[in-house]
Amino acid sequence: MKADGNSEKALSMEMASMGYLVLVPELFGFGEAKRKDAPEGTDACASCSMLAPRLLNSGMNLVGIRVFEAMKTLDFAEKAFAIHSFGAYGISGGGQVCNYAGVLDDRIEAVMIAGYPNLYKYSILAMDHCICNYVPGQLEAGESHEITSLAAPKKLLTINGRKDPIFPLQGSVEAFQLLEAVYEMLGVPERYSHVLFDGGHENSVPDVCGWLRDNY
């Protein structure tokens, strides 16, 4: 079976062909994990909009549940495959999950975030975004790239398309500069890489796999 282009399936299959065990959890609100009573054809953002208010009313939020699910996936992999160190990749909403999970879980030694690294003021606070991008009180913790920097000194790849309309170029450039400065200050500049590719809000399979080949 072959998947073409820069789809998530194409990237997963390319990673598997490189010899990695690839786990693709279907996080709450996506795919089959959307609301079961949602009308047929409901997309992920509409599903999020239906779920988020109910979670907020219960003192929870979508991001927290998704990060928890990602970390439980690592629990499963440890028990099932006796693997104790991991890399985490995500794009867009998946990048948001990696942004938090990469900081919170010490088992994740390589963090790869795509279609997400930016500043809130250029992205989720500058235009309409899916409700899942908003976490109560997250600005008190810092800007998006400041949260990402807490993963240091883990190996980190941040990657964005130059033409991404919802995580714009200027915000990505500023985020990359701050992250570069953090890793430089810690004396491990070689552990941080960033890529701006000629694309939009999408994966770049060659860049991600190239980084993996260079680092592992």
Residue pairs with C-beta under 8 A, 6 or more apart in sequence:
1 13
2 13
3 9
3 10
3 13
4 10
5 205
6 199
6 202
6 203
6 204
6 205
7 203
8 24
8 91
8 203
10 203
10 205
11 89
11 203
11 205
11 208
11 209
12 22
12 24
14 205
14 209
15 22
15 89
15 209
15 212
16 22
18 209
18 212
18 213
20 87
20 212
21 77
21 81
21 83
23 73
23 76
23 77
25 69
25 70
25 73
26 32
26 33
27 33
27 66
27 69
27 70
27 93
27 94
27 97
28 51
28 62
28 65
28 66
28 69
29 35
29 44
29 47
29 48
29 51
29 62
29 66
29 132
30 44
30 47
30 93
31 44
34 42
34 44
34 47
35 42
35 47
35 50
35 51
38 46
38 47
38 50
42 50
44 93
44 130
45 130
45 131
45 132
48 62
48 130
48 131
48 132
49 130
49 131
51 62
52 61
52 62
52 131
52 132
55 61
55 62
55 65
56 136
61 135
61 136
62 131
62 132
63 96
63 97
63 100
63 132
63 135
64 135
66 93
66 96
66 97
66 132
67 97
67 100
67 101
67 104
70 88
70 97
70 98
70 101
70 105
71 101
71 104
71 105
74 86
74 105
74 107
74 108
77 83
77 86
78 84
78 107
84 107
85 107
85 108
85 109
86 107
86 108
86 109
86 110
87 108
87 109
87 110
87 111
87 112
87 212
87 216
88 98
88 101
88 102
88 108
88 110
88 111
88 112
89 98
89 112
89 113
89 114
89 208
90 96
90 97
90 98
90 112
90 113
90 114
90 116
91 114
91 115
91 116
91 202
91 203
92 114
92 115
92 116
92 201
93 116
93 130
93 132
93 133
95 113
95 114
95 115
95 116
95 117
96 116
96 132
96 133
98 111
98 112
98 113
98 116
99 113
99 116
99 144
99 147
99 148
100 147
101 108
102 108
102 111
102 113
102 148
102 151
102 154
102 156
103 147
103 148
103 150
103 151
108 154
109 154
109 155
110 154
110 155
110 156
110 157
110 215
110 216
111 148
111 151
111 154
111 155
111 156
111 157
112 156
112 157
112 159
112 208
112 211
113 148
113 156
113 157
113 158
113 159
114 158
114 159
114 160
114 203
114 204
114 208
115 159
115 160
115 161
115 164
115 167
115 201
115 202
115 203
116 144
116 160
116 167
117 144
117 145
117 148
117 158
117 159
117 160
117 167
117 172
117 175
117 176
117 179
117 194
118 144
118 145
118 160
118 167
118 168
118 171
118 172
118 175
119 143
119 144
119 145
119 171
119 174
119 175
120 139
120 143
120 144
121 143
121 171
122 167
122 168
122 170
122 171
122 174
123 129
123 133
123 144
123 166
123 167
123 168
123 171
124 133
124 134
126 168
127 166
129 166
138 147
141 147
144 175
145 174
145 175
145 178
145 179
146 178
148 156
148 158
148 175
148 179
149 178
149 179
149 182
152 179
152 182
152 183
152 186
152 188
152 191
152 192
153 183
153 186
153 188
153 191
154 191
155 191
155 192
155 215
156 179
156 183
156 191
156 192
156 193
157 192
157 193
157 194
157 195
157 208
157 211
158 172
158 175
158 176
158 179
158 193
158 194
158 195
159 194
159 195
159 196
159 197
159 204
159 207
159 208
160 167
160 169
160 172
160 195
160 196
160 197
161 196
161 197
161 198
161 199
161 200
161 201
161 202
161 204
162 169
162 196
162 197
162 198
162 199
163 169
163 198
163 199
163 200
164 172
164 199
164 200
164 201
165 200
165 201
166 201
167 201
169 196
172 196
173 196
176 194
176 196
179 192
179 194
180 189
180 192
180 194
182 192
183 189
183 191
183 192
193 211
193 215
195 204
195 207
195 211
197 204
197 207
